[in-house]
Amino acid sequence: MRAMQRTVPKDIAGIPLVGLGTWDLRGRTCARMVEQALRIGYRHIDTADMYDHERDVGAGMRAAGVGRENIFLTTQVWPSHFAPRELERAAKQSLSRLGLAQVDLLLLHWPNPEIALSDTLGALCNVKRMGLARHIGVSNFTVALIEQAVKLADEPLVCNQIELHPFLDQGRVIAACRSHGMAVVAYSPIARGGAKNHPVLARIGKAHGKSAVQVSLRFLVQQGIAVIPRTSRVERLSENLAIFDFELSQTELAEIAALTGRDGKVVDYSYSGSPQWD
Ligand SMILES: NC(=O)c1ccc[n+]([C@@H]2O[C@H](COP(=O)([O-])OP(=O)(O)OC[C@H]3O[C@@H](n4cnc5c(N)ncnc54)[C@H](OP(=O)(O)O)[C@@H]3O)[C@@H](O)[C@H]2O)c1
């Protein structure tokens, strides 16, 4: 497959605006998708210790033949590992599975109400100072938690990774992130496939010679938000990356923004302390 473009634009934290989401990819499929994505121009890969495939992600990165310095690799620590010593151990184990000396971004995967945020953030900052992570950040943090976290952290928190797509209004969280100079990374940016056949997105896409999914992704990146669509199909990798050669008008942006519903979430999960994964 040919490389589509040389550079993917980056957001305020230097995070490439399109990354490959990898949740649910396993074994050789996972390694192959990471490898192919990097070969065609992706420079940002999103994984997590909970996804149980960091070895495959590392294998895909090595097979791609793209210099390590050209890849922005994010991994996430599961909340059951948020006690300070546990967090450091979890970060080291992720690095060992990935076969890397350092990740570009290490996130707290979900807030954990059972462990003091100050302890967890202290450990996260320490992991950064040890050189295990180039940047640190959070995921699934609410406005209130962002405010607490930025006060407690003595290293910059560069991003909050949140569920975000045209059907979900996260305006307050985005505003809070921006007020603290934090980037927003959108997970489930095509609403787990829900954007695919949406009539408004499809109509707007048709006017630009693009698919509804590409409109969903463009809507976010045009606001400076990074997206990490996941696919298990090689042919969709290029579709999800080809979103930098068209521009949505203000009217189209407003029309898409109006698609948000009261119950737009597609990820029906919140960490409650139950040991779903360990
Ligand atoms: N931090 C967190 O708590 C959190 C939570 C959820 C997800 N994430 C991250 O965000 C990533 C993306 O989110 P997600 O996996 O929930 O959802 P998503 O990326 O919005 O959607 C993935 C679904 O869309 C389909 N798809 C992908 N490209 C397509 C295209 N061009 N046309 C039509 N369908 C397409 C995929 O099917 P095919 O495989 O058949 O293409 C898959 O079923 C995850 O993989 C993970 O890395 C993080």
The ligand as a Gaussian input file, in Angstrom:
#p B3LYP/6-31G(d) Opt

LIG

0 1
 N       -9.883000       5.766000      27.015000
 C      -10.983000       5.027000      26.952000
 O      -11.677000       4.816000      27.954000
 C      -11.393000       4.462000      25.627000
 C      -12.683000       3.900000      25.497000
 C      -13.050000       3.418000      24.250000
 C      -12.151000       3.465000      23.179000
 N      -10.904000       3.985000      23.353000
 C       -9.924000       4.035000      22.229000
 O      -10.534000       4.666000      21.108000
 C      -10.469000       3.810000      19.980000
 C      -11.620000       4.039000      19.045000
 O      -12.873000       3.900000      19.688000
 P      -13.846000       2.677000      19.425000
 O      -13.074000       1.495000      18.992000
 O      -14.683000       2.571000      20.656000
 O      -14.852000       3.198000      18.285000
 P      -14.740000       3.882000      16.843000
 O      -13.334000       4.043000      16.428000
 O      -15.627000       5.060000      16.863000
 O      -15.470000       2.805000      15.926000
 C      -14.920000       1.555000      15.631000
 C      -15.941000       0.827000      14.748000
 O      -16.138000       1.548000      13.524000
 C      -15.894000       0.704000      12.411000
 N      -15.183000       1.491000      11.399000
 C      -13.935000       1.979000      11.441000
 N      -13.633000       2.677000      10.328000
 C      -14.742000       2.641000       9.554000
 C      -15.054000       3.160000       8.275000
 N      -14.175000       3.892000       7.587000
 N      -16.296000       2.912000       7.767000
 C      -17.198000       2.201000       8.469000
 N      -16.960000       1.669000       9.678000
 C      -15.731000       1.884000      10.229000
 C      -15.061000      -0.445000      12.935000
 O      -15.375000      -1.632000      12.255000
 P      -14.252000      -2.450000      11.398000
 O      -13.262000      -2.960000      12.391000
 O      -15.067000      -3.510000      10.739000
 O      -13.682000      -1.451000      10.424000
 C      -15.526000      -0.558000      14.387000
 O      -16.675000      -1.374000      14.462000
 C      -10.417000       2.411000      20.620000
 O       -9.997000       1.435000      19.705000
 C       -9.471000       2.661000      21.761000
 O       -8.128000       2.684000      21.266000
 C      -10.509000       4.489000      24.560000

